[in-house]
Amino acid sequence: MRWEAIADTSARLVVPYGKGEDVFTVMFDPQTGLVRTMEAMRYRDATDEAKISWRNDPLGWQTFHGIEIPSPAALTWLDEGTPWSAWTIEDVVYNVDVSEYVRASGY
């Protein structure tokens, strides 16, 4: 992954994806430096041939173990204009061995 500057309050986050890359445009709040919104082109369904504009909007921030995490947040397909998903993180655990869970779940 790498960051590419766009302006004082925005940047591109370039993430390896398959044989190519996905690009997220990230806008930051000039007062706090926290993420204001992220936009990318994403597949809505596994069978889609073309990507659609998608946005993640943090609606607040919570601190877990000293790290600020966006929560709650909303996800919007920009062609629909209203969030299709909203979520709130209730807990975060870091550096946990999940190997037994993964094996038990069949993933």
Secondary structure, DSSP 8 states (H G I E B T S, - for coil): -EEEEEETTEEEEEEEETTEEEEEEEEE-TTT--EEEEEEEE-SSTT-SS-EEEEEEE--EEEETTEEEE-SEEEEETTT-SEEEEE-------S---HHHHHHHT-
